[in-house]
Amino acid sequence: MGSERLFLRHAVATLAYRAAKALRDAPSTFAAFSVAPGTRTPAQIVAHMGDLLDWALFLARGERNWHDSMPLPWDQEVARFFRSLEALDTYLASDAALGWSAERLFQGPIADALTHTGQLTMLRRLAGAPVRGENYARAMITAGTVGMVQGAPAAEFD
């Protein structure tokens, strides 16, 4: 596997790690939390993040397809996001050609999803359920760990 694909897989694993931390143990009211009229709720943000990862997979395959999803119930939406991450990682782990450059896949959908992960972390603090800080440079993140992150207890990753 080339270094560009390995980097993308590491970026996807980093996204999975950080998003899992932002989403893990969120209070039941978090999905609908709103800081102001007209802003996205966490459920809408996670739905958008799932759409971004679906789009990334389409782009990786050389297809141009975008879909705006209506948010599912919270647990289903979080699961959809992680399924989308896993599908992208599986494609990146394959020998299939990339339809877009690694740089463009990163700068578009992956970086956007990382930005939204930061929004979720900030919203957790505003909702009164902050996420514990961490030195992410020391986190044990490796390519291919996307599916193992979602349900892991917080103690394994904090």
N, C-alpha and C positions, 0 to 999 in steps of 0.2 A: 504494500500500500504506500502510495506517495505521501510525502510530508504535508502537502496541502490538504489531502483528505484526512490524514491523521489529525492535523490541526482543527479541521472542521468538526471531527468527531469529539475532540477534546472540548471545543467550544460548546457543542451540544451537551456534553456531560456536565460542563460548568453551569450551563443554563438549568439543567435538571437539578443539580445540587442546590443552586441558589433559589430556584422556584420552589423546590420541596421545602426548603427552610422557611420561605415566606408563607407557604400555604399550610404547613403542618400545624395542627392544633389550633387553627383559627376558630374563634368563637362562632356559634351558630348564626349570629346576627351579622357577621362580617360580609357575607355575600352581597347583602343589600346596603351596606354602609355607603353613605354619600357625604362628601364634604361641602357640596354646594349644588344648587340646581344646575342641570345641564352637564355635570361631570359624570364620567363613567363610574359605575359601581365595581367592586372587585369581581363580581360574577361576569360583568361585561368585559372587563380587562382580561380575565382568564379565557373567555370565549374568543376574544380578539387574538390572544396569544396562540390558541389552538389553530385559528385561521392562518396566522403567520407561519406556523410550522407546517400546516397542510400546503400552503403556498410554496414554502421552501422545498418541499418534496416535489411538487409539480415542476418548479424551476430546475431542480436537480435532474429531473427526468427530461428536461427540454420542453416542457409544456407551459403554456401560459393560461393559468386558471386561478381566479380569486373568488372566494365565497365569503359573504358576511353571515355568520351564524347567529341565531338567536340563542342567548344563554340557556343552557340546560340547568336543572337543579344542581346545586353546588358540587356535591360529590361526583356526579356524572360529568360535570364540566371539567373538574380537576382531572378525573380519569381520562377524559378525551384529550386533554392537553398532553398528558404523559404518554398516551398511545401515539399521538402525533409525533412527539419527540422520538419515541422508540422506532416508529416507521422511518423517520428521516435517518436516524442512526443506522438502521438496518440497510437502507439504500447506500449510505455512505460507506458502509463496511463491505459492500459488494464490489464486483469488478465492473459494474455498469458504468457507462460514460456519464460524465457530468454535463448537463445541458447549459449550465451557466458556470462561470469561473468561481473558484472557491472564494476569491476576494468579494465578488458581488453577492454570493450567498451569505457570507458573513456580514457585509456592510448593510444589507437589506433586512431580511426577515430575522436572522439570528440576533443581530445587534438591537433591532427593535424590540424583540422579545426580552432581551436582557434589560432594556430600559424600562419596560413594563413590570418586570420583576422588582426593580427598584421602587416603582410606584406602589406596588403591593406591600412592600416592606414599610414604606412610609405610611401608607394607609393603616397598616396594622398598629403602628404607634399612635396615630390619630384616633383610632378606634379603641384605644386603651388596652391593646394586647400586643405590646412590642415584641419584636423578634430579637433574641439575644445576639449581640455583636460577635464578630469572629474575624480572625486574620485569614482571609480567603487564600492568601498565597501559601499558607501552611496546610490547607485542606487537602485531604487525600482524594483527589478527583482524577479519574482515568477514563480514557475513551472506552466506550462499551458498557459503562455502568449506569446508563440511563434508566433501565427498567428496575434496577435494584434500589434506587434512591427514594422513590415515591412513598413506599410504605414503611421505610426504615424508621426505627425509633430515633427521637431527637438526639439521644445520648451518643449514637453512633456517628453523628455528623457535627455536633456542636463542639 
